[in-house]
Amino acid sequence: MTKNLRIARLNHTYMEEISIILREEVKDEELIDVVITGVNVTSDLSYAKVYFTVFNKEHKKEITKALNNAAPFIRGQLAKRIEIRHTPELKFIYDDSEEHGERIDKIIDNLK
């Protein structure tokens, strides 16, 4: 299996498992509405950027902080669920691609 395919599979697996962990294991009420949109694991498997979005966008800074505070717990749960020698450190990043797309749509609508 090529390294790129392995990383792509890990990205997908981590995305699914982190979603489950947030839904079922994390007790922080702030994190209920978090949707994981993607994961990018580095090629050396030491770090993973976890992209997310939320329905209540006013609290994205607080939610980002809460997620990064919960990252060690989530990482520990991932280590129990996925057989891999080293579980990467997690860094949660707000995914603003949806907002970016909405801005582009508004610009296009204004041009028409």
MARMI-453110 format. One line per field, with one value per atom (N, C-alpha, C): residue in one letter; atom name; y, x, z. Coordinates in Angstrom, 2 decimals. Layout:
BEGIN
type = c(a	...)
atom = c(CA	...)
north = c(Y	...)
east = c(X	...)
up = c(Z	...)
//
This chain:
BEGIN
type = c(m	m	m	t	t	t	k	k	k	n	n	n	l	l	l	r	r	r	i	i	i	a	a	a	r	r	r	l	l	l	n	n	n	h	h	h	t	t	t	y	y	y	m	m	m	e	e	e	e	e	e	i	i	i	s	s	s	i	i	i	i	i	i	l	l	l	r	r	r	e	e	e	e	e	e	v	v	v	k	k	k	d	d	d	e	e	e	e	e	e	l	l	l	i	i	i	d	d	d	v	v	v	v	v	v	i	i	i	t	t	t	g	g	g	v	v	v	n	n	n	v	v	v	t	t	t	s	s	s	d	d	d	l	l	l	s	s	s	y	y	y	a	a	a	k	k	k	v	v	v	y	y	y	f	f	f	t	t	t	v	v	v	f	f	f	n	n	n	k	k	k	e	e	e	h	h	h	k	k	k	k	k	k	e	e	e	i	i	i	t	t	t	k	k	k	a	a	a	l	l	l	n	n	n	n	n	n	a	a	a	a	a	a	p	p	p	f	f	f	i	i	i	r	r	r	g	g	g	q	q	q	l	l	l	a	a	a	k	k	k	r	r	r	i	i	i	e	e	e	i	i	i	r	r	r	h	h	h	t	t	t	p	p	p	e	e	e	l	l	l	k	k	k	f	f	f	i	i	i	y	y	y	d	d	d	d	d	d	s	s	s	e	e	e	e	e	e	h	h	h	g	g	g	e	e	e	r	r	r	i	i	i	d	d	d	k	k	k	i	i	i	i	i	i	d	d	d	n	n	n	l	l	l	k	k	k)
atom = c(N	CA	C	N	CA	C	N	CA	C	N	CA	C	N	CA	C	N	CA	C	N	CA	C	N	CA	C	N	CA	C	N	CA	C	N	CA	C	N	CA	C	N	CA	C	N	CA	C	N	CA	C	N	CA	C	N	CA	C	N	CA	C	N	CA	C	N	CA	C	N	CA	C	N	CA	C	N	CA	C	N	CA	C	N	CA	C	N	CA	C	N	CA	C	N	CA	C	N	CA	C	N	CA	C	N	CA	C	N	CA	C	N	CA	C	N	CA	C	N	CA	C	N	CA	C	N	CA	C	N	CA	C	N	CA	C	N	CA	C	N	CA	C	N	CA	C	N	CA	C	N	CA	C	N	CA	C	N	CA	C	N	CA	C	N	CA	C	N	CA	C	N	CA	C	N	CA	C	N	CA	C	N	CA	C	N	CA	C	N	CA	C	N	CA	C	N	CA	C	N	CA	C	N	CA	C	N	CA	C	N	CA	C	N	CA	C	N	CA	C	N	CA	C	N	CA	C	N	CA	C	N	CA	C	N	CA	C	N	CA	C	N	CA	C	N	CA	C	N	CA	C	N	CA	C	N	CA	C	N	CA	C	N	CA	C	N	CA	C	N	CA	C	N	CA	C	N	CA	C	N	CA	C	N	CA	C	N	CA	C	N	CA	C	N	CA	C	N	CA	C	N	CA	C	N	CA	C	N	CA	C	N	CA	C	N	CA	C	N	CA	C	N	CA	C	N	CA	C	N	CA	C	N	CA	C	N	CA	C	N	CA	C	N	CA	C	N	CA	C	N	CA	C	N	CA	C	N	CA	C	N	CA	C	N	CA	C	N	CA	C	N	CA	C	N	CA	C	N	CA	C	N	CA	C	N	CA	C	N	CA	C)
north = c(-1.17	0.00	1.24	2.20	3.40	4.27	5.11	5.96	6.94	7.48	8.43	7.78	6.55	5.84	5.55	5.17	4.90	6.15	7.28	8.54	8.94	8.75	9.07	8.21	6.94	6.06	6.48	6.85	7.32	8.60	9.52	10.77	10.46	9.56	9.22	8.51	7.58	6.84	7.78	8.68	9.63	10.55	10.98	11.85	11.14	9.89	9.13	8.91	8.49	8.16	9.41	10.52	11.75	12.20	12.06	12.41	11.57	10.28	9.38	9.74	9.99	10.35	11.63	12.63	13.89	13.67	12.83	12.59	11.75	10.75	9.78	9.89	10.43	10.36	11.70	12.76	14.07	14.63	15.08	15.53	17.04	17.77	19.23	19.59	20.30	20.66	21.58	22.36	23.26	22.50	21.27	20.52	19.63	19.76	18.91	19.19	20.46	20.84	20.82	20.30	20.28	19.21	19.60	18.66	18.62	17.44	17.28	17.23	18.14	18.23	17.61	17.38	16.78	16.63	15.76	15.55	15.44	16.11	16.01	15.59	14.34	13.82	14.11	14.53	14.79	13.48	13.57	12.36	11.51	12.14	11.36	10.88	11.16	10.71	11.27	12.39	12.94	13.99	14.64	15.66	15.46	15.90	15.85	17.16	17.82	18.99	18.48	18.81	18.36	19.58	19.57	20.70	20.45	21.51	21.38	22.63	22.48	23.62	23.46	24.54	24.53	25.28	24.98	25.66	27.08	27.25	28.55	29.20	29.97	30.50	31.59	32.16	33.20	32.66	31.37	30.77	29.96	30.21	29.37	29.49	30.66	30.81	29.99	30.07	29.31	27.81	27.41	25.99	25.48	26.30	25.92	25.69	26.60	26.47	25.20	24.95	23.77	22.48	22.46	21.28	21.04	22.09	21.93	21.54	21.97	21.52	20.04	19.58	18.18	17.27	17.86	17.08	15.93	16.11	14.95	13.79	14.10	13.04	12.35	13.13	12.57	11.71	12.21	11.45	10.11	10.13	8.89	7.90	8.40	7.53	6.96	7.79	7.30	6.20	6.37	5.36	4.01	4.04	2.81	2.16	2.98	2.48	2.07	2.72	2.49	1.93	0.79	0.17	0.84	1.66	2.34	2.61	2.57	2.70	4.02	5.10	6.43	7.20	7.61	8.42	9.88	10.57	11.95	12.92	13.99	15.10	15.79	16.20	16.80	18.31	18.99	20.45	20.73	21.31	21.61	22.99	23.06	24.30	24.50	25.71	26.01	26.04	25.34	25.24	26.33	27.36	28.49	28.38	27.22	27.07	27.31	26.95	27.18	28.68	29.42	30.87	31.50	31.00	31.51	31.28	30.10	29.79	30.70	30.99	31.88	33.29	33.77	35.10	35.14	34.08	34.01	34.00	33.24	33.21	34.60	35.35	36.70	37.62	37.49	38.32	38.01	36.73	36.34	36.85	36.74	37.25	38.75	39.47	40.93	41.31	40.48	40.75	40.57	39.71	39.45	40.62)
east = c(0.84	0.00	0.90	0.60	1.42	1.16	2.13	2.04	0.88	0.65	-0.45	-1.80	-1.95	-3.21	-3.41	-2.36	-2.42	-2.83	-2.23	-2.57	-4.01	-4.46	-5.84	-6.81	-6.49	-7.33	-7.33	-6.15	-6.07	-6.87	-6.76	-7.53	-9.02	-9.51	-10.93	-11.31	-10.48	-10.76	-10.76	-9.77	-9.72	-10.94	-11.37	-12.54	-13.77	-13.98	-15.12	-15.03	-13.88	-13.72	-13.82	-13.24	-13.32	-14.78	-15.53	-16.96	-17.71	-17.42	-18.07	-17.68	-16.40	-15.91	-16.59	-16.68	-17.32	-18.80	-19.45	-20.88	-21.16	-20.30	-20.62	-19.80	-18.60	-17.71	-17.42	-17.34	-17.01	-18.25	-18.09	-19.23	-19.47	-18.62	-18.75	-19.93	-20.91	-22.12	-21.82	-20.75	-20.38	-20.07	-19.63	-19.12	-20.17	-21.42	-22.47	-22.69	-22.66	-22.97	-21.76	-20.63	-19.42	-19.55	-19.21	-19.19	-17.75	-17.17	-15.80	-15.90	-15.18	-15.26	-14.06	-12.98	-11.80	-10.67	-9.72	-8.52	-7.35	-6.25	-5.02	-3.89	-3.44	-2.34	-1.04	-0.02	1.27	1.88	2.81	3.39	4.16	4.69	5.39	4.44	3.14	2.08	2.20	2.90	3.06	2.01	1.43	0.42	-0.77	-1.94	-3.15	-3.92	-4.20	-5.07	-6.50	-7.35	-8.74	-9.61	-10.25	-11.09	-12.52	-13.17	-14.55	-15.34	-16.65	-17.54	-18.62	-19.33	-20.41	-21.61	-22.78	-23.99	-24.06	-23.61	-23.63	-22.26	-22.10	-20.80	-20.28	-21.16	-20.72	-19.76	-19.84	-19.04	-17.86	-17.46	-16.40	-15.07	-14.74	-13.46	-13.49	-14.60	-14.72	-14.71	-15.38	-15.44	-14.07	-13.35	-11.99	-11.12	-11.23	-10.44	-10.85	-12.16	-12.65	-12.17	-12.22	-11.75	-10.27	-9.48	-8.03	-7.72	-8.55	-8.38	-8.75	-9.71	-10.15	-9.27	-8.36	-7.54	-6.77	-6.15	-5.46	-6.40	-7.61	-8.59	-8.99	-9.27	-9.69	-8.56	-7.34	-6.18	-6.06	-6.28	-6.23	-7.30	-8.49	-9.56	-9.22	-8.61	-8.19	-7.15	-6.23	-5.18	-5.79	-6.89	-7.55	-8.32	-8.81	-9.69	-8.96	-7.84	-7.15	-5.76	-5.48	-4.17	-3.14	-2.32	-1.24	-0.15	1.07	2.18	2.16	1.87	1.90	0.65	-0.14	-1.33	-0.89	-1.25	-0.77	-1.37	-0.63	-1.17	-2.23	-3.31	-4.44	-4.45	-4.71	-4.87	-6.19	-7.15	-8.46	-8.46	-8.96	-8.98	-10.37	-10.90	-12.23	-12.18	-13.09	-13.17	-14.10	-13.52	-14.33	-14.64	-14.47	-14.71	-16.18	-17.10	-18.52	-18.81	-18.26	-18.45	-17.80	-16.64	-15.94	-16.79	-17.39	-18.26	-19.48	-20.05	-21.21	-20.83	-19.64	-19.18	-19.01	-18.45	-18.27	-19.62	-20.59	-21.94	-22.56	-22.38	-22.94	-22.29	-20.99	-20.28	-20.79	-20.96	-21.46	-22.87	-23.72	-25.09	-25.11	-24.20	-24.14	-23.67	-22.83	-22.35	-23.45	-24.42	-25.50	-26.42)
up = c(0.00	0.00	0.00	-0.87	-0.93	0.30	0.60	1.78	1.66	0.45	0.25	0.49	0.04	0.25	1.73	2.40	3.84	4.60	4.27	4.95	4.64	3.41	3.05	3.87	4.03	4.84	6.31	6.82	8.20	8.39	7.43	7.50	7.64	6.81	6.82	8.13	8.56	9.80	11.00	11.06	12.17	12.15	10.98	10.87	11.44	11.07	11.57	13.08	13.55	14.97	15.85	15.42	16.21	16.30	15.21	15.23	16.26	16.28	17.24	18.67	18.89	20.23	20.71	19.85	20.24	20.57	19.80	19.99	21.24	21.51	22.55	23.83	23.77	24.92	25.59	24.81	25.37	26.05	27.29	28.08	27.98	27.27	27.17	26.27	26.83	26.09	24.90	24.99	23.89	22.60	22.75	21.60	20.94	21.34	20.78	19.29	18.90	17.51	16.58	17.02	16.20	15.11	13.88	12.76	12.23	12.22	11.70	10.18	9.51	8.05	7.35	8.08	7.46	8.44	8.08	8.89	7.92	8.25	7.47	8.40	8.24	9.02	8.26	9.00	8.35	7.86	6.93	6.33	7.34	8.41	9.43	10.55	10.38	11.29	12.70	12.88	14.22	14.58	13.59	13.83	12.90	13.39	12.56	12.75	11.66	11.69	11.51	12.46	12.42	12.14	10.98	10.58	11.01	11.51	11.99	11.66	11.75	11.64	12.70	12.95	13.94	13.39	13.93	13.49	14.07	15.30	15.96	15.79	14.74	14.36	15.31	16.14	17.07	18.13	18.39	19.46	18.93	17.69	17.11	17.84	18.37	19.10	20.39	21.13	22.37	22.09	21.02	20.69	20.24	19.48	19.07	20.30	21.26	22.50	23.26	23.36	24.08	23.39	22.06	21.33	21.55	21.48	21.68	23.12	24.08	25.47	25.61	24.83	24.88	24.01	23.24	22.30	22.96	24.13	24.74	25.06	25.54	25.81	24.52	23.48	22.19	21.61	21.73	21.24	21.97	23.27	24.05	23.60	23.31	22.82	21.45	20.59	19.27	19.40	20.34	20.54	20.94	21.70	22.10	20.95	20.02	18.96	17.69	17.40	16.12	16.40	15.79	15.97	15.08	15.70	15.01	16.05	15.64	16.57	17.33	16.62	17.24	16.83	17.79	17.50	17.41	16.34	16.16	17.17	17.42	18.22	17.38	18.03	17.31	17.47	16.38	16.39	15.68	16.41	15.84	15.21	13.97	13.20	12.63	12.84	12.31	10.79	10.15	8.69	8.18	7.59	7.11	5.62	5.03	3.59	3.23	4.13	3.87	3.82	4.78	4.79	3.56	3.19	2.00	0.75	0.64	-0.49	-0.53	0.64	0.70	0.24	0.63	0.19	-1.32	-1.88	-3.34	-4.04	-3.50	-4.07	-4.07	-2.96	-2.89	-3.91	-4.10	-5.07	-6.48	-6.79	-8.11	-8.32	-7.29	-7.39	-7.62	-6.97	-7.15	-8.54	-9.15	-10.51	-11.55	-11.25	-12.19	-12.18)
//
